[in-house]
Amino acid sequence: MTGATVTRVEVLDERSLRRHDGPAEDFIERLVGAVLGVPERRGKFLWIPLAAPSGSEPDEALTIHLGMSGQVLLRERAAARDRLTRVVLEVRHPERGESRIDFVDQRIFGSMALDRLVPTVDHPEQRVPSRVAHIARDPMDPLFDDRAFLTALSRKQTTIKRALLDQTLISGVGNIYADESLWAARVHYEQPTATLSRPRAAALLAEVRAVLGKALAEGGTSFDAQYVNVNGASGYFSHSLNAYGRQGEPCPRCGRPIVRESFMNRGSHFCAFCQRVR
């Protein structure tokens, strides 16, 4: 969609604009006529910088939060709409002609908004939407700074799983992937961050990358019909889980049962033998 011009915007459900500072009419008026730049992503945020028709440098972006079930779908202009479509953008590309961008979201936890672009802290030449500025890079980002992460982790006065779920420290690691990474690194979820040696913390970061890489290759983790890709196919990483959701089953490493304990209104899954607080 890079280089396409927005020709028409239709808001079918204004709840999907709740993060936009202004009414639906403002969202539509500012978006129509804008030229789409290169899409970018951080955590669950996806954004597309907007250049004016004159070709000026973008100073704002169409910012999309995917929530739990949000999808941004590229469609032919005449294609049927999904019944859960919330916002529609009709666009015209100078080479590929006319098409449509649909924002589909079943649970309406996601949203679209126009937001100003601000410099990033670590690379000021890069800019991100202001709503995204507090979110750290994820470990698959080529500009993720391992040394800075490990230093910040050692200064945290918390436990390791809470740190992994802290989006200001590292993004992209949710409850499932935290449990899987901690199991792979043999680290208990309640291990204080200050007690992790730097080599052990670096080994955990390597396991986080390995788990995320494998999950990406397998299409993510699908537990119900909502968690599918843009073609409707489920992710198969659930078949590769070693700890998450396997309470009572034998640990793939030592054979002892996987344990589940309550944690931050959800659960932590671990092997009490392999993963001990040290």
Backbone bond lengths (Angstrom), bond angles and torsions (degrees), N, CA, C in turn:
res aa  C-N    CA-C-N  psi(-1)  N-CA   C-N-CA  omega(-1)  CA-C   N-CA-C  phi
1 M - - - 1.463 - - 1.522 112.40 -
2 T 1.328 116.66 -6.11 1.460 119.89 -179.26 1.526 110.40 -59.01
3 G 1.332 116.05 125.84 1.454 120.94 -179.54 1.514 113.85 94.53
4 A 1.329 117.93 -6.13 1.466 121.24 179.22 1.527 110.35 -78.09
5 T 1.320 115.65 151.58 1.462 122.22 177.83 1.524 109.33 -107.01
6 V 1.325 116.18 134.10 1.465 121.28 177.44 1.521 108.42 -76.30
7 T 1.321 116.37 121.22 1.469 120.69 -177.99 1.529 112.86 -103.34
8 R 1.324 116.74 -24.14 1.470 119.51 -177.80 1.522 108.56 -158.49
9 V 1.315 116.77 144.57 1.465 122.49 177.86 1.521 108.26 -131.07
10 E 1.308 116.12 134.40 1.469 121.15 177.00 1.529 108.64 -128.31
11 V 1.308 116.46 123.52 1.465 122.08 178.12 1.521 107.84 -101.37
12 L 1.313 116.24 110.77 1.459 121.12 -177.94 1.526 112.33 -89.74
13 D 1.337 117.10 -23.33 1.461 121.25 -179.70 1.531 107.89 -144.96
14 E 1.328 116.35 107.63 1.462 120.37 -175.71 1.525 113.42 -66.88
15 R 1.330 118.00 -13.90 1.461 119.68 175.91 1.526 111.31 -63.48
16 S 1.330 116.38 -24.31 1.461 120.28 178.74 1.521 112.49 -79.14
17 L 1.340 117.35 2.08 1.469 121.71 175.77 1.526 111.28 -114.01
18 R 1.319 117.86 18.04 1.464 119.25 -173.00 1.527 113.22 -65.52
19 R 1.342 118.39 -20.36 1.459 120.34 176.82 1.536 111.97 -90.76
20 H 1.329 116.86 -0.15 1.462 120.52 178.34 1.520 109.53 -86.36
21 D 1.339 116.39 132.63 1.467 120.80 -179.57 1.525 109.51 -82.41
22 G 1.304 116.08 81.83 1.456 120.41 179.53 1.517 110.26 146.37
23 P 1.324 116.59 171.29 1.468 120.92 -179.47 1.522 111.13 -75.28
24 A 1.335 115.44 173.35 1.467 121.06 179.35 1.524 110.79 -60.28
25 E 1.337 117.29 -35.24 1.458 120.73 -178.80 1.534 111.02 -61.89
26 D 1.326 116.60 -37.89 1.468 120.87 178.21 1.521 110.38 -66.43
27 F 1.330 116.46 -43.50 1.471 122.16 178.55 1.530 110.28 -58.23
28 I 1.320 116.62 -45.44 1.470 121.52 -177.78 1.520 110.97 -68.03
29 E 1.328 116.50 -46.54 1.466 120.66 -175.46 1.528 111.54 -62.37
30 R 1.340 116.91 -40.12 1.471 120.41 -177.49 1.518 112.23 -77.15
31 L 1.333 117.45 -21.94 1.456 120.67 -175.70 1.517 112.32 -89.99
32 V 1.314 117.02 -36.03 1.471 119.69 -179.13 1.530 109.76 -65.55
33 G 1.319 116.16 127.96 1.456 122.07 -178.81 1.506 114.09 95.98
34 A 1.345 117.43 -12.38 1.468 120.82 -179.74 1.530 110.33 -74.57
35 V 1.330 115.79 151.06 1.459 122.22 177.26 1.528 108.20 -103.42
36 L 1.336 116.57 129.87 1.455 121.72 -175.30 1.521 111.22 -80.65
37 G 1.318 115.63 133.62 1.456 121.46 176.18 1.526 110.98 -92.52
38 V 1.328 116.07 -158.93 1.464 122.08 -177.25 1.531 109.64 -80.58
39 P 1.344 119.26 121.90 1.466 120.90 179.59 1.532 111.60 -62.62
40 E 1.322 115.39 144.27 1.466 121.76 177.57 1.525 108.63 -134.20
41 R 1.332 115.98 167.48 1.464 120.22 -175.96 1.521 110.83 -147.60
42 R 1.309 115.88 147.11 1.461 122.58 169.58 1.515 107.63 -153.28
43 G 1.340 116.59 123.67 1.451 119.82 -175.52 1.522 109.50 59.24
44 K 1.328 116.92 -131.70 1.470 120.87 179.05 1.524 111.80 -93.96
45 F 1.335 116.95 9.19 1.453 120.97 177.56 1.522 110.28 -95.00
46 L 1.318 115.62 135.11 1.454 123.79 172.63 1.519 105.99 -124.88
47 W 1.342 117.31 133.39 1.460 117.65 178.58 1.521 111.21 -139.68
48 I 1.350 114.14 153.29 1.454 122.36 -179.72 1.525 107.11 -126.22
49 P 1.347 118.02 110.71 1.473 119.88 177.20 1.524 110.57 -58.31
50 L 1.334 116.08 145.72 1.458 121.68 -177.67 1.516 110.16 -116.05
51 A 1.327 116.04 121.50 1.465 121.18 173.55 1.525 108.59 -101.24
52 A 1.312 116.22 145.66 1.462 120.11 175.68 1.520 108.70 -69.18
53 P 1.332 119.14 159.54 1.461 121.54 179.94 1.528 113.45 -54.59
54 S 1.352 117.55 -24.82 1.464 121.23 179.50 1.522 112.26 -72.94
55 G 1.323 116.74 -9.72 1.459 120.80 179.45 1.515 113.46 88.52
56 S 1.315 117.97 16.18 1.461 121.66 -179.27 1.521 111.21 -67.67
57 E 1.333 115.54 160.17 1.469 121.55 -179.10 1.530 109.70 -62.61
58 P 1.347 118.09 133.44 1.467 120.22 -178.98 1.527 111.58 -63.08
59 D 1.322 116.76 137.42 1.463 120.81 172.79 1.522 111.44 -124.38
60 E 1.349 116.01 1.64 1.457 120.00 173.24 1.520 109.17 -146.07
61 A 1.319 115.59 167.40 1.465 120.54 -176.27 1.516 110.38 -142.50
62 L 1.331 114.22 149.58 1.458 120.66 167.47 1.521 106.00 -76.31
63 T 1.318 116.19 112.81 1.462 121.51 -172.36 1.522 109.63 -109.74
64 I 1.314 115.78 124.23 1.464 121.86 -175.57 1.516 109.43 -117.40
65 H 1.313 116.69 125.61 1.462 121.13 171.19 1.521 106.80 -102.29
66 L 1.329 116.77 122.91 1.461 120.35 -173.08 1.525 113.59 -78.61
67 G 1.349 117.25 -15.72 1.462 118.81 -179.08 1.520 111.20 58.36
68 M 1.321 117.19 -138.82 1.463 121.04 -179.39 1.518 112.82 -96.84
69 S 1.325 117.18 -23.96 1.466 118.39 -173.39 1.523 113.32 -139.25
70 G 1.336 117.87 13.83 1.449 120.58 -177.50 1.521 112.86 -72.79
71 Q 1.322 115.76 144.81 1.457 122.26 176.39 1.530 109.19 -139.93
72 V 1.316 116.02 143.14 1.456 122.13 173.62 1.518 106.31 -111.35
73 L 1.327 116.71 112.55 1.467 122.11 -170.65 1.523 111.28 -113.38
74 L 1.318 115.57 131.87 1.456 121.85 175.07 1.518 108.57 -91.32
75 R 1.335 117.00 125.70 1.456 121.52 -174.40 1.533 110.73 -134.45
76 E 1.321 116.11 156.43 1.453 121.00 169.58 1.531 108.14 -64.86
77 R 1.316 116.99 149.75 1.469 120.38 -175.46 1.527 111.83 -56.20
78 A 1.347 118.46 -38.82 1.467 121.51 -174.79 1.529 113.06 -92.43
79 A 1.339 118.73 2.59 1.466 121.05 -176.79 1.531 110.83 -65.88
80 A 1.330 115.61 149.91 1.469 120.45 177.05 1.521 110.09 -63.97
81 R 1.321 116.19 147.01 1.463 121.05 179.05 1.514 110.92 -88.15
82 D 1.321 115.27 143.77 1.456 120.90 170.15 1.534 107.70 -65.54
83 R 1.324 117.57 143.27 1.469 120.36 -177.07 1.534 111.93 -66.56
84 L 1.338 117.65 -15.78 1.456 121.65 -178.90 1.527 111.82 -101.36
85 T 1.339 116.87 17.08 1.462 121.30 178.17 1.533 109.72 -67.92
86 R 1.332 116.22 131.58 1.470 120.90 -177.55 1.528 112.88 -109.01
87 V 1.346 116.53 -36.59 1.464 121.31 -179.39 1.527 107.74 -139.65
88 V 1.348 116.21 139.58 1.468 121.59 -179.78 1.524 109.12 -124.44
89 L 1.332 116.34 130.87 1.455 122.25 173.35 1.526 108.35 -116.89
90 E 1.322 116.73 120.80 1.456 120.45 172.60 1.523 107.44 -94.21
91 V 1.346 116.08 133.49 1.453 120.16 -173.83 1.534 110.27 -133.82
92 R 1.334 114.89 157.45 1.464 121.24 176.34 1.523 108.30 -127.82
93 H 1.343 115.84 120.40 1.465 121.62 179.70 1.532 108.78 -99.08
94 P 1.341 118.47 138.95 1.470 119.75 -176.92 1.522 114.10 -61.75
95 E 1.350 117.76 -23.48 1.469 120.69 -179.45 1.522 112.56 -109.94
96 R 1.313 116.76 -35.96 1.466 120.30 -172.75 1.520 114.08 -101.99
97 G 1.310 116.26 2.09 1.453 119.52 174.40 1.525 113.71 76.94
98 E 1.334 115.21 -150.55 1.461 120.92 -172.89 1.521 111.63 -93.49
99 S 1.324 115.11 141.97 1.461 121.71 175.89 1.521 108.52 -155.87
100 R 1.313 115.41 -170.66 1.462 119.96 -172.18 1.528 109.74 -140.09
101 I 1.331 115.92 142.31 1.461 121.61 173.79 1.520 107.12 -113.98
102 D 1.320 117.25 118.77 1.466 121.98 -179.68 1.527 110.04 -108.38
103 F 1.321 116.25 131.94 1.460 120.72 171.03 1.526 107.38 -98.73
104 V 1.329 115.46 111.77 1.468 122.95 -176.68 1.528 108.04 -110.94
105 D 1.322 117.34 131.43 1.465 120.10 -176.02 1.525 109.30 -154.54
106 Q 1.316 116.36 112.07 1.466 119.89 -177.19 1.519 112.13 -70.53
107 R 1.321 117.20 -49.35 1.471 120.17 -172.64 1.526 113.22 -87.87
108 I 1.309 117.37 -9.38 1.467 124.04 179.13 1.528 111.02 57.77
109 F 1.333 116.65 34.94 1.468 120.87 170.25 1.531 109.13 -86.49
110 G 1.334 116.63 -20.62 1.451 121.17 179.06 1.518 110.53 -85.05
111 S 1.339 115.47 178.97 1.462 118.70 -178.17 1.521 110.51 -166.65
112 M 1.341 115.08 165.03 1.460 123.96 170.25 1.519 108.09 -120.55
113 A 1.333 116.06 147.02 1.462 120.53 177.93 1.520 108.59 -160.30
114 L 1.328 116.35 156.51 1.458 121.52 169.71 1.521 107.33 -97.47
115 D 1.326 116.11 131.88 1.462 120.78 -173.77 1.525 109.04 -141.25
116 R 1.324 116.25 147.60 1.463 120.14 179.04 1.532 110.47 -74.71
117 L 1.317 116.13 150.70 1.458 122.26 178.62 1.524 109.92 -92.60
118 V 1.335 116.52 136.69 1.476 122.24 179.95 1.530 108.52 -129.44
119 P 1.353 118.39 154.74 1.468 120.91 179.33 1.530 111.42 -65.70
120 T 1.325 116.60 146.68 1.457 120.76 173.79 1.521 109.21 -78.30
121 V 1.335 115.87 155.30 1.460 120.77 -177.28 1.525 111.37 -69.87
122 D 1.333 116.71 -42.06 1.464 119.71 -173.83 1.522 113.59 -85.23
123 H 1.345 116.99 -26.97 1.464 121.16 177.97 1.528 107.91 -137.02
124 P 1.361 117.63 85.97 1.465 121.57 -173.54 1.525 114.35 -57.94
125 E 1.343 117.56 -21.39 1.459 118.81 178.56 1.518 111.93 -72.38
126 Q 1.337 116.61 -17.40 1.457 121.17 174.96 1.521 109.28 -91.57
127 R 1.341 115.65 148.36 1.454 119.37 178.22 1.521 110.12 -128.77
128 V 1.311 114.30 144.99 1.459 121.73 179.69 1.524 108.36 -133.75
129 P 1.327 118.76 159.43 1.470 119.89 175.45 1.529 110.74 -59.32
130 S 1.323 116.64 147.96 1.467 120.20 -177.14 1.522 112.04 -59.04
131 R 1.346 117.15 -32.51 1.460 120.22 179.55 1.533 112.27 -70.17
132 V 1.318 116.58 -14.50 1.463 121.10 -176.35 1.525 111.34 -102.71
133 A 1.330 117.25 -12.16 1.459 121.39 -170.73 1.532 113.21 -59.16
134 H 1.333 117.58 -30.74 1.476 119.89 -177.44 1.524 112.64 -81.53
135 I 1.334 117.83 -9.57 1.463 120.95 -176.09 1.521 109.90 -88.54
136 A 1.314 116.10 128.41 1.460 121.21 -178.71 1.526 110.77 -71.24
137 R 1.313 116.08 162.40 1.469 120.36 173.54 1.523 109.03 -67.30
138 D 1.332 115.81 154.66 1.463 118.55 174.39 1.530 108.68 -91.75
139 P 1.319 117.76 158.94 1.473 120.39 -172.55 1.514 114.92 -67.53
140 M 1.335 118.57 -8.35 1.457 120.76 175.53 1.537 111.38 -88.65
141 D 1.335 116.44 -8.18 1.461 121.68 179.14 1.533 108.55 -71.31
142 P 1.336 118.31 128.50 1.465 120.28 179.40 1.526 113.61 -57.64
143 L 1.346 117.36 -23.47 1.460 120.86 -178.97 1.529 112.53 -96.13
144 F 1.327 117.54 7.35 1.466 120.34 176.25 1.525 108.51 -63.18
145 D 1.324 117.29 129.39 1.466 122.83 -175.76 1.532 109.49 -98.76
146 D 1.330 116.59 100.82 1.466 120.98 -178.58 1.519 111.68 -58.13
147 R 1.323 116.33 -45.28 1.476 120.06 -176.67 1.524 111.00 -62.23
148 A 1.326 116.65 -44.98 1.469 119.91 -179.95 1.526 110.61 -64.57
149 F 1.338 116.56 -39.56 1.463 119.69 178.76 1.516 111.24 -62.82
150 L 1.326 117.61 -47.49 1.460 121.42 -177.99 1.524 111.13 -64.18
151 T 1.326 117.20 -36.90 1.464 120.62 177.48 1.524 110.71 -66.43
152 A 1.335 116.36 -45.21 1.466 120.15 179.27 1.526 110.76 -64.25
153 L 1.330 116.50 -38.38 1.459 120.64 179.88 1.524 110.69 -62.29
154 S 1.345 117.02 -42.02 1.466 120.65 -178.09 1.520 112.31 -66.18
155 R 1.336 117.08 -22.84 1.463 121.16 -178.45 1.516 112.43 -91.30
156 K 1.335 117.10 -9.71 1.458 120.90 -179.42 1.523 110.78 -71.45
157 Q 1.302 116.35 133.48 1.456 121.54 175.21 1.521 108.46 -99.26
158 T 1.334 115.24 71.41 1.458 120.65 -177.18 1.521 108.38 -154.60
159 T 1.332 115.88 -169.07 1.461 119.97 176.37 1.527 108.95 -105.72
160 I 1.329 115.77 161.64 1.458 119.98 -166.00 1.531 113.79 -64.78
161 K 1.324 118.85 -39.23 1.466 117.89 -178.96 1.519 111.00 -69.25
162 R 1.321 117.49 -38.34 1.459 119.66 176.06 1.531 110.23 -60.01
163 A 1.329 116.39 -37.40 1.466 120.65 178.93 1.528 110.87 -66.59
164 L 1.329 117.08 -41.75 1.464 120.26 -179.30 1.528 111.76 -65.59
165 L 1.332 117.12 -28.09 1.457 121.39 179.86 1.528 112.76 -89.82
166 D 1.338 116.48 -2.02 1.461 121.79 -179.50 1.526 109.02 -81.53
167 Q 1.339 116.99 107.28 1.464 121.60 -175.09 1.521 113.36 -68.37
168 T 1.336 117.77 -15.49 1.464 119.46 176.05 1.522 111.15 -80.85
169 L 1.319 117.30 -12.95 1.461 122.39 179.91 1.527 111.87 -102.23
170 I 1.329 115.37 -44.96 1.462 122.00 179.96 1.530 107.18 -156.66
171 S 1.308 117.89 138.33 1.465 120.13 179.74 1.519 110.12 -110.96
172 G 1.320 115.14 168.46 1.462 120.21 176.18 1.511 115.24 88.91
173 V 1.331 117.59 -6.64 1.467 120.34 -177.83 1.521 108.37 -107.03
174 G 1.330 116.64 102.97 1.456 121.10 176.54 1.521 110.95 -92.81
175 N 1.318 115.70 -170.28 1.462 120.64 -174.79 1.534 112.49 -60.46
176 I 1.326 116.32 -43.24 1.468 120.19 -178.20 1.522 110.26 -62.71
177 Y 1.343 116.24 -51.00 1.465 119.68 -173.22 1.529 111.49 -73.90
178 A 1.335 117.47 -25.12 1.467 119.73 173.26 1.525 109.81 -65.45
179 D 1.339 117.35 -48.33 1.465 120.55 179.51 1.522 111.81 -60.36
180 E 1.328 116.35 -42.32 1.465 120.23 -178.85 1.528 111.54 -67.16
181 S 1.313 117.05 -40.41 1.467 120.51 -179.89 1.523 111.44 -68.35
182 L 1.332 116.35 -41.82 1.468 120.16 179.16 1.520 110.59 -65.34
183 W 1.336 116.76 -38.71 1.467 119.06 176.92 1.529 110.03 -63.06
184 A 1.318 116.86 -45.11 1.464 120.41 -178.08 1.525 111.62 -63.04
185 A 1.341 116.59 -34.73 1.467 120.63 -178.34 1.525 112.75 -90.20
186 R 1.338 117.48 -1.62 1.472 123.31 -179.31 1.527 111.63 60.54
187 V 1.323 116.14 42.34 1.464 121.72 179.99 1.522 108.89 -115.98
188 H 1.328 117.43 131.26 1.461 122.21 177.21 1.523 109.75 -72.22
189 Y 1.331 116.33 142.34 1.463 119.58 -175.94 1.516 113.00 -64.75
190 E 1.341 118.18 -22.06 1.462 121.54 179.42 1.535 112.61 -96.66
191 Q 1.317 117.98 11.07 1.463 120.91 177.07 1.534 109.64 -63.63
192 P 1.342 118.49 123.85 1.469 119.60 178.16 1.527 110.81 -62.05
193 T 1.324 116.44 134.76 1.468 119.83 -177.05 1.523 112.06 -61.49
194 A 1.332 116.90 -34.74 1.462 119.77 -177.67 1.529 112.62 -66.93
195 T 1.337 117.01 -17.62 1.471 120.09 -177.78 1.529 112.24 -94.79
196 L 1.320 117.66 -3.89 1.459 120.20 178.29 1.524 109.57 -79.91
197 S 1.318 117.25 123.68 1.460 119.59 175.67 1.523 109.06 -65.64
198 R 1.316 116.56 157.25 1.464 119.06 -179.33 1.531 111.49 -61.92
199 P 1.344 120.06 -42.64 1.472 118.59 177.26 1.528 112.45 -61.20
200 R 1.345 117.22 -37.20 1.469 119.72 -178.96 1.528 110.24 -71.50
201 A 1.336 116.17 -37.82 1.460 119.51 176.80 1.529 110.63 -66.01
202 A 1.327 116.65 -38.88 1.464 120.49 177.96 1.526 110.61 -65.40
203 A 1.337 116.56 -37.64 1.467 120.31 177.72 1.527 110.57 -65.66
204 L 1.340 116.64 -38.01 1.467 120.24 177.02 1.529 110.51 -64.32
205 L 1.332 117.48 -42.98 1.459 120.93 178.16 1.525 110.58 -60.42
206 A 1.321 116.73 -38.94 1.467 120.41 177.42 1.524 110.92 -63.54
207 E 1.334 117.18 -38.41 1.465 120.44 178.34 1.528 110.89 -69.69
208 V 1.340 117.38 -34.98 1.471 120.31 175.64 1.521 109.50 -59.23
209 R 1.328 115.88 -46.30 1.471 119.78 179.08 1.523 111.39 -63.13
210 A 1.324 116.40 -40.89 1.464 119.74 -179.15 1.522 110.90 -64.79
211 V 1.329 117.09 -42.66 1.465 121.32 179.91 1.530 110.42 -65.32
212 L 1.335 116.91 -45.62 1.462 119.79 179.75 1.529 110.85 -64.28
213 G 1.318 116.68 -40.63 1.458 119.89 179.08 1.516 112.21 -62.02
214 K 1.324 116.11 -42.43 1.468 120.15 179.41 1.536 110.60 -68.30
215 A 1.338 116.03 -40.41 1.465 119.47 179.26 1.525 110.88 -63.89
216 L 1.333 116.97 -40.67 1.467 120.37 178.03 1.522 110.83 -62.72
217 A 1.335 115.83 -42.60 1.470 119.62 -179.39 1.524 111.83 -63.58
218 E 1.346 115.82 -29.52 1.462 120.33 -177.11 1.522 112.46 -98.92
219 G 1.327 117.75 7.87 1.463 120.74 174.25 1.506 115.37 83.68
220 G 1.342 117.68 17.86 1.456 120.21 179.05 1.520 112.13 86.00
221 T 1.340 115.31 -169.96 1.462 121.88 -175.68 1.514 109.90 -115.53
222 S 1.320 118.12 110.71 1.468 122.36 -179.95 1.517 110.47 -105.17
223 F 1.346 115.52 125.93 1.462 120.64 175.22 1.521 112.01 -113.21
224 D 1.337 117.07 -12.81 1.457 119.86 176.20 1.519 108.66 -152.74
225 A 1.318 116.52 -179.52 1.467 121.86 -172.18 1.520 113.39 -68.63
226 Q 1.354 118.51 -12.12 1.459 120.25 -178.63 1.526 112.60 -79.92
227 Y 1.323 116.53 -26.10 1.462 120.10 -174.31 1.516 109.57 -94.96
228 V 1.341 115.09 81.07 1.462 121.33 -177.58 1.521 108.59 -133.66
229 N 1.339 115.87 165.31 1.456 118.81 177.47 1.522 110.11 -84.01
230 V 1.338 116.41 -176.06 1.468 119.49 -174.01 1.521 112.74 -66.95
231 N 1.319 117.99 -15.23 1.460 121.83 176.38 1.526 112.64 -97.74
232 G 1.348 116.48 5.45 1.457 120.71 178.43 1.511 114.89 84.75
233 A 1.352 117.96 7.63 1.464 120.92 -178.95 1.524 110.76 -89.01
234 S 1.328 116.19 140.75 1.457 121.62 179.65 1.523 110.81 -76.66
235 G 1.336 114.78 154.94 1.464 119.88 171.58 1.519 109.67 -83.64
236 Y 1.328 116.37 150.52 1.462 119.69 -173.34 1.524 113.17 -113.16
237 F 1.355 117.39 12.30 1.457 118.28 -179.93 1.527 111.49 -66.88
238 S 1.339 117.35 -20.96 1.474 119.36 178.60 1.521 111.35 -58.78
239 H 1.337 116.57 -25.33 1.467 120.05 178.67 1.533 111.66 -77.46
240 S 1.332 116.52 -11.23 1.463 120.80 -177.64 1.521 112.51 -106.60
241 L 1.331 117.67 3.24 1.459 120.52 -177.55 1.528 111.53 -66.64
242 N 1.330 115.63 134.30 1.459 121.18 178.80 1.522 112.98 -101.37
243 A 1.342 116.94 -25.09 1.458 120.48 -176.09 1.521 112.52 -130.34
244 Y 1.321 117.45 -50.63 1.461 120.51 -173.41 1.532 111.26 -60.68
245 G 1.344 114.86 129.30 1.457 120.76 177.18 1.515 114.97 72.84
246 R 1.342 117.58 8.66 1.469 120.16 -175.80 1.524 112.12 -111.01
247 Q 1.337 117.16 25.25 1.459 119.53 -179.36 1.529 110.90 -55.38
248 G 1.331 115.20 135.26 1.459 121.30 -179.41 1.516 113.63 87.83
249 E 1.329 117.62 -17.44 1.464 120.86 178.16 1.530 109.53 -86.67
250 P 1.324 117.83 157.60 1.468 119.42 -179.21 1.522 112.48 -68.47
251 C 1.314 116.44 139.08 1.456 122.46 174.57 1.529 108.36 -61.60
252 P 1.321 119.19 128.83 1.468 121.02 -178.99 1.525 113.17 -61.24
253 R 1.340 116.57 -15.54 1.463 120.14 -176.34 1.529 112.65 -96.49
254 C 1.351 116.93 -44.09 1.469 118.96 -174.33 1.525 113.26 -120.65
255 G 1.327 118.19 -12.55 1.454 121.15 177.20 1.510 114.95 89.33
256 R 1.317 117.89 -9.54 1.465 120.20 177.55 1.533 109.37 -77.92
257 P 1.334 118.21 157.80 1.477 119.46 -173.40 1.524 113.35 -69.03
258 I 1.321 115.45 141.75 1.460 121.78 173.17 1.527 107.97 -72.74
259 V 1.325 116.16 139.33 1.463 122.86 -176.92 1.521 109.16 -110.33
260 R 1.329 115.99 145.58 1.465 121.27 172.63 1.510 109.06 -119.47
261 E 1.342 116.12 129.96 1.457 121.73 175.80 1.519 109.36 -126.90
262 S 1.347 116.31 149.25 1.463 120.88 179.51 1.518 109.87 -65.73
263 F 1.343 115.02 140.39 1.464 120.06 -177.35 1.518 108.64 -155.59
264 M 1.338 117.14 114.84 1.465 122.25 175.29 1.530 112.06 49.10
265 N 1.306 117.69 53.00 1.470 124.20 179.20 1.522 113.40 61.90
266 R 1.315 116.95 20.03 1.463 121.60 173.54 1.508 107.54 -142.81
267 G 1.311 119.49 -144.83 1.452 120.18 -178.52 1.511 111.92 -138.59
268 S 1.328 115.48 154.10 1.458 121.61 171.47 1.515 107.89 -116.19
269 H 1.335 116.40 132.92 1.458 122.89 -178.65 1.515 108.53 -114.73
270 F 1.328 116.99 128.54 1.464 120.16 -175.09 1.524 110.19 -159.72
271 C 1.316 115.06 167.69 1.462 121.59 174.36 1.519 108.02 -100.17
272 A 1.329 116.42 117.39 1.464 120.85 -176.24 1.523 112.40 -65.50
273 F 1.338 116.63 -20.75 1.468 120.22 179.22 1.534 111.94 -87.57
274 C 1.311 116.11 -47.15 1.470 120.80 -177.46 1.531 112.60 -75.99
275 Q 1.330 115.66 -29.83 1.467 120.30 -174.77 1.533 109.17 -117.17
276 R 1.287 116.34 92.33 1.456 121.41 -179.26 1.525 109.62 -111.29
277 V 1.345 116.39 147.79 1.458 120.02 173.93 1.512 107.81 -69.76
278 R 1.310 117.58 123.47 1.467 122.72 -177.12 1.523 110.06 -109.05
